[in-house]
Protein backbone atom coordinates (compact mmCIF):
# COMPACT_ATOMS: atom_id res chain seq x y z
CA UNK A 1 0.00 0.00 0.00
CA UNK A 2 1.54 3.30 -1.09
CA UNK A 3 1.88 6.14 1.40
CA UNK A 4 -0.97 8.31 -0.06
CA UNK A 5 -3.32 5.29 -0.11
CA UNK A 6 -2.34 4.43 3.45
CA UNK A 7 -3.09 8.00 4.55
CA UNK A 8 -6.51 7.88 2.87
CA UNK A 9 -7.25 4.51 4.52
CA UNK A 10 -6.31 5.89 7.96
CA UNK A 11 -8.45 8.99 7.36
CA UNK A 12 -11.52 6.93 6.52
CA UNK A 13 -10.84 4.59 9.44
CA UNK A 14 -10.67 7.58 11.80
CA UNK A 15 -13.81 9.00 10.21
CA UNK A 16 -15.68 5.72 10.76
CA UNK A 17 -14.56 5.37 14.38
CA UNK A 18 -15.33 9.03 15.07
CA UNK A 19 -18.82 8.78 13.55
CA UNK A 20 -19.70 5.74 15.68
CA UNK A 21 -18.38 7.42 18.84
CA UNK A 22 -20.51 10.47 18.04
CA UNK A 23 -23.45 8.12 17.49
CA UNK A 24 -22.90 6.54 20.90
CA UNK A 25 -22.86 9.96 22.53
CA UNK A 26 -26.15 10.85 20.84
CA UNK A 27 -28.04 7.55 21.22
CA UNK A 28 -26.75 6.35 24.60
CA UNK A 29 -26.62 9.64 26.48
CA UNK A 30 -28.14 12.70 24.81
CA UNK A 31 -31.30 11.38 23.14
CA UNK A 32 -32.62 9.41 26.16
CA UNK A 33 -32.43 12.61 28.25
CA UNK A 34 -33.68 15.01 25.55
CA UNK A 35 -30.41 16.94 25.47
CA UNK A 36 -30.63 19.10 22.36
CA UNK A 37 -27.01 20.00 21.61
CA UNK A 38 -27.55 21.70 18.27
CA UNK A 39 -27.01 20.41 14.76
CA UNK A 40 -29.23 18.06 12.79
CA UNK A 41 -28.95 15.45 15.55
CA UNK A 42 -30.44 17.93 18.03
CA UNK A 43 -33.27 18.68 15.61
CA UNK A 44 -33.78 14.92 15.18
CA UNK A 45 -34.15 14.50 18.95
CA UNK A 46 -36.83 17.21 18.94
CA UNK A 47 -38.67 15.51 16.05
CA UNK A 48 -38.55 12.13 17.83
CA UNK A 49 -39.95 13.63 21.04
CA UNK A 50 -42.68 15.55 19.19
CA UNK A 51 -43.85 12.55 17.15
CA UNK A 52 -43.88 10.38 20.29
CA UNK A 53 -45.82 12.91 22.38
CA UNK A 54 -48.21 13.69 19.50
CA UNK A 55 -49.23 10.03 19.36
CA UNK A 56 -47.79 9.10 15.97
CA UNK A 57 -48.27 5.40 15.28
CA UNK A 58 -44.59 5.21 14.37
CA UNK A 59 -42.46 8.02 15.82
CA UNK A 60 -39.82 9.35 13.43
CA UNK A 61 -36.48 7.86 14.53
CA UNK A 62 -33.31 9.91 14.82
CA UNK A 63 -31.51 8.07 12.01
CA UNK A 64 -34.32 8.80 9.55
CA UNK A 65 -34.40 12.51 10.42
CA UNK A 66 -30.62 12.65 9.98
CA UNK A 67 -30.93 10.98 6.56
CA UNK A 68 -33.78 13.15 5.27
CA UNK A 69 -32.76 16.54 6.68
CA UNK A 70 -29.17 16.30 5.51
CA UNK A 71 -29.96 15.16 1.98
CA UNK A 72 -31.09 18.53 0.56
CA UNK A 73 -28.14 20.23 2.26
CA UNK A 74 -25.69 18.04 0.34
CA UNK A 75 -27.59 18.65 -2.90
CA UNK A 76 -27.37 22.41 -2.34
CA UNK A 77 -23.82 22.24 -1.01
CA UNK A 78 -22.45 20.27 -3.96
CA UNK A 79 -21.04 23.47 -5.50
CA UNK A 80 -20.10 25.04 -2.18
CA UNK A 81 -17.45 22.73 -0.74
CA UNK A 82 -14.33 21.19 -2.35
CA UNK A 83 -14.69 17.79 -4.01
CA UNK A 84 -12.49 15.75 -1.61
CA UNK A 85 -14.10 17.35 1.44
CA UNK A 86 -17.54 16.78 -0.10
CA UNK A 87 -16.85 13.05 -0.65
CA UNK A 88 -15.59 12.61 2.91
CA UNK A 89 -18.59 14.52 4.23
CA UNK A 90 -21.01 12.35 2.25
CA UNK A 91 -19.30 9.29 3.71
CA UNK A 92 -19.49 10.74 7.23
CA UNK A 93 -23.16 11.62 6.78
CA UNK A 94 -24.10 8.15 5.52
CA UNK A 95 -22.01 6.40 8.17
CA UNK A 96 -23.60 8.50 10.92
CA UNK A 97 -27.04 7.54 9.60
CA UNK A 98 -26.02 3.87 9.71
CA UNK A 99 -24.53 4.32 13.19
CA UNK A 100 -27.71 5.96 14.50
CA UNK A 101 -29.77 3.12 12.99
CA UNK A 102 -27.59 0.37 14.47
CA UNK A 103 -27.12 2.03 17.85
CA UNK A 104 -30.87 2.41 18.43
CA UNK A 105 -30.68 -1.23 19.55
CA UNK A 106 -28.03 -0.31 22.12
CA UNK A 107 -29.15 -1.28 25.64
CA UNK A 108 -30.09 1.72 27.78
CA UNK A 109 -27.19 2.94 29.92
CA UNK A 110 -28.46 3.94 33.39
CA UNK A 111 -27.62 7.62 33.86
CA UNK A 112 -29.00 10.94 35.00
CA UNK A 113 -28.74 14.36 33.39
CA UNK A 114 -25.34 15.04 34.94
CA UNK A 115 -23.64 11.83 33.82
CA UNK A 116 -25.41 11.94 30.44
CA UNK A 117 -24.15 15.44 29.69
CA UNK A 118 -20.61 14.68 30.93
CA UNK A 119 -20.02 11.24 29.43
CA UNK A 120 -21.99 12.03 26.29
CA UNK A 121 -19.88 15.17 25.85
CA UNK A 122 -16.61 13.29 26.35
CA UNK A 123 -17.45 10.43 23.96
CA UNK A 124 -18.94 12.73 21.32
CA UNK A 125 -16.01 15.15 21.68
CA UNK A 126 -13.46 12.42 21.01
CA UNK A 127 -15.53 11.24 18.06
CA UNK A 128 -15.74 14.75 16.60
CA UNK A 129 -11.96 15.16 16.96
CA UNK A 130 -11.45 11.99 14.90
CA UNK A 131 -13.84 13.31 12.25
CA UNK A 132 -12.00 16.65 12.07
CA UNK A 133 -8.58 14.95 11.97
CA UNK A 134 -9.85 12.92 9.01
CA UNK A 135 -10.83 16.21 7.32
CA UNK A 136 -14.50 15.33 7.10
CA UNK A 137 -17.88 16.24 8.57
CA UNK A 138 -21.24 14.59 9.05
CA UNK A 139 -23.11 17.42 7.37
CA UNK A 140 -25.63 19.12 9.62
CA UNK A 141 -25.16 22.63 10.93
CA UNK A 142 -21.58 22.82 9.59
CA UNK A 143 -22.89 22.39 6.06
CA UNK A 144 -25.74 24.84 6.70
CA UNK A 145 -23.18 27.42 7.85
CA UNK A 146 -21.03 26.82 4.75
CA UNK A 147 -24.01 27.30 2.42
CA UNK A 148 -25.20 30.46 4.19
CA UNK A 149 -21.67 31.87 4.23
CA UNK A 150 -21.22 31.23 0.51
CA UNK A 151 -24.57 32.49 -0.77
CA UNK A 152 -26.12 34.87 1.75
CA UNK A 153 -23.77 36.11 4.48
CA UNK A 154 -20.32 36.39 2.90
CA UNK A 155 -19.35 39.18 5.29
CA UNK A 156 -20.00 36.98 8.35
CA UNK A 157 -17.56 34.24 9.37
CA UNK A 158 -18.62 30.59 9.27
CA UNK A 159 -17.93 30.24 12.99
CA UNK A 160 -20.47 32.98 13.81
CA UNK A 161 -23.08 31.53 11.45
CA UNK A 162 -22.55 28.07 12.95
CA UNK A 163 -23.02 29.53 16.43
CA UNK A 164 -26.31 31.15 15.40
CA UNK A 165 -27.59 27.95 13.74
CA UNK A 166 -26.75 25.72 16.71
CA UNK A 167 -28.04 28.30 19.20
CA UNK A 168 -31.36 28.44 17.33
CA UNK A 169 -31.74 24.65 17.55
CA UNK A 170 -30.84 24.70 21.26
CA UNK A 171 -33.42 27.47 21.76
CA UNK A 172 -36.08 25.24 20.17
CA UNK A 173 -34.99 22.53 22.60
CA UNK A 174 -35.40 25.02 25.44
CA UNK A 175 -38.99 25.70 24.37
CA UNK A 176 -39.72 21.98 24.01
CA UNK A 177 -38.07 20.57 27.13
CA UNK A 178 -37.63 23.51 29.50
CA UNK A 179 -34.64 25.39 30.94
CA UNK A 180 -33.14 22.53 33.01
CA UNK A 181 -32.67 20.25 29.99
CA UNK A 182 -31.37 23.20 27.94
CA UNK A 183 -28.78 24.06 30.60
CA UNK A 184 -27.50 20.49 30.69
CA UNK A 185 -27.41 20.51 26.89
CA UNK A 186 -25.16 23.59 27.02
CA UNK A 187 -22.91 21.76 29.51
CA UNK A 188 -22.74 18.81 27.12
CA UNK A 189 -21.79 21.11 24.23
CA UNK A 190 -19.14 22.82 26.36
CA UNK A 191 -17.58 19.51 27.41
CA UNK A 192 -17.62 18.05 23.90
CA UNK A 193 -16.01 21.24 22.52
CA UNK A 194 -13.24 21.21 25.13
CA UNK A 195 -12.58 17.50 24.62
CA UNK A 196 -12.48 18.01 20.85
CA UNK A 197 -9.99 20.87 21.18
CA UNK A 198 -7.80 18.87 23.58
CA UNK A 199 -7.83 15.80 21.34
CA UNK A 200 -6.93 17.84 18.24
CA UNK A 201 -4.35 20.18 19.80
CA UNK A 202 -2.72 17.48 21.91
CA UNK A 203 -2.28 16.75 25.59
CA UNK A 204 1.45 17.39 26.00
CA UNK A 205 0.97 19.70 29.02
CA UNK A 206 4.25 21.45 28.34
CA UNK A 207 5.30 24.86 29.67
CA UNK A 208 7.05 27.65 27.85
CA UNK A 209 9.42 30.00 29.70
CA UNK A 210 10.52 33.46 28.51
CA UNK A 211 13.52 34.60 30.55
CA UNK A 212 15.21 38.02 30.58
CA UNK A 213 18.31 38.18 32.74
CA UNK A 214 21.78 39.73 32.91
CA UNK A 215 22.98 36.16 33.51
CA UNK A 216 21.40 34.86 30.30
CA UNK A 217 24.50 32.97 29.14
CA UNK A 218 24.95 31.18 32.46
CA UNK A 219 21.23 30.32 32.65
CA UNK A 220 21.24 28.98 29.10
CA UNK A 221 24.27 26.78 29.83
CA UNK A 222 22.66 25.35 32.97
CA UNK A 223 19.38 24.64 31.16
CA UNK A 224 21.18 22.79 28.36
CA UNK A 225 23.50 20.85 30.68
CA UNK A 226 21.43 20.27 33.84
CA UNK A 227 17.86 20.23 32.49
CA UNK A 228 18.95 18.80 29.13
CA UNK A 229 16.62 21.05 27.15
CA UNK A 230 17.28 23.33 24.23
CA UNK A 231 17.25 27.11 24.56
CA UNK A 232 16.64 29.78 21.93
CA UNK A 233 18.39 33.13 22.35
CA UNK A 234 16.55 36.19 21.02
CA UNK A 235 18.05 39.69 20.92
CA UNK A 236 15.62 42.30 22.22
CA UNK A 237 15.53 45.85 23.52
CA UNK A 238 13.81 47.25 26.58
CA UNK A 239 11.47 50.02 25.41
CA UNK A 240 11.63 51.94 28.70
CA UNK A 241 15.34 51.53 29.46
CA UNK A 242 16.49 51.49 25.83
CA UNK A 243 19.05 48.78 26.72
CA UNK A 244 19.88 45.82 24.51
CA UNK A 245 18.91 42.59 26.29
CA UNK A 246 18.81 38.85 25.72
CA UNK A 247 15.56 36.90 25.83
CA UNK A 248 15.77 33.14 26.38
CA UNK A 249 12.95 30.90 25.18
CA UNK A 250 12.72 27.37 26.55
CA UNK A 251 9.97 24.73 26.40
CA UNK A 252 9.95 21.94 29.00
CA UNK A 253 7.46 19.32 30.23
CA UNK A 254 5.29 20.72 33.02
CA UNK A 255 6.94 18.49 35.65
CA UNK A 256 10.34 20.10 34.91
CA UNK A 257 9.18 23.71 35.28
CA UNK A 258 9.83 23.84 39.05
CA UNK A 259 13.47 22.83 38.52
CA UNK A 260 13.82 25.41 35.76
CA UNK A 261 12.47 28.24 37.95
CA UNK A 262 14.75 27.23 40.84
CA UNK A 263 17.74 27.21 38.50
CA UNK A 264 16.94 30.71 37.20
CA UNK A 265 16.38 32.06 40.72
CA UNK A 266 19.68 30.57 41.87
CA UNK A 267 21.64 32.41 39.17
CA UNK A 268 19.68 35.66 39.12
CA UNK A 269 17.09 36.55 41.75
CA UNK A 270 16.04 39.59 39.72
CA UNK A 271 15.45 37.68 36.48
CA UNK A 272 12.20 38.45 34.65
CA UNK A 273 10.39 35.17 33.85
CA UNK A 274 7.14 34.57 32.00
CA UNK A 275 5.67 31.04 32.20
CA UNK A 276 2.92 30.05 29.78
CA UNK A 277 0.98 26.90 28.93
CA UNK A 278 1.87 25.16 25.66
CA UNK A 279 -0.92 23.09 24.13
CA UNK A 280 1.21 21.03 21.77
CA UNK A 281 4.93 20.61 21.16
CA UNK A 282 6.31 18.88 18.08
CA UNK A 283 9.94 18.12 17.36
CA UNK A 284 13.02 16.65 18.99
CA UNK A 285 12.46 15.65 22.60
CA UNK A 286 8.67 16.00 22.33
CA UNK A 287 5.96 14.69 20.00
CA UNK A 288 6.17 13.58 16.37
CA UNK A 289 4.45 15.45 13.58
CA UNK A 290 1.03 13.94 12.73
CA UNK A 291 -1.22 15.76 10.28
Buried (B, 14 or more C-beta within 10 A) or exposed (E): EEEEEEEBEEBBEBBBBBBBBBBBBBBBBBBBBBBBBBBBBBBBBBBBBEBEEEEEEEBBBBBBBBBBBBEEBBEBBEEBBEEEBBEBBBBBBBBBBBBBBEBEEEEEBEBEBEEBBBBBBBBBBBBBBBBBBBBBBBBBBBBBBBBBBBEEBEEEEBEEBBBBBBBEBBEBBBEBBEEEBBBBBBBBBBBBBEBBBBBBEBEBEBBBBBBBBBBBEBBBEBBEEEBEBBBEEEEEEEEEEEEEBBBBBBBBBEEBBEEBBEBBEEBBEEBEBEBEEBEBBEEEEBEEEEE
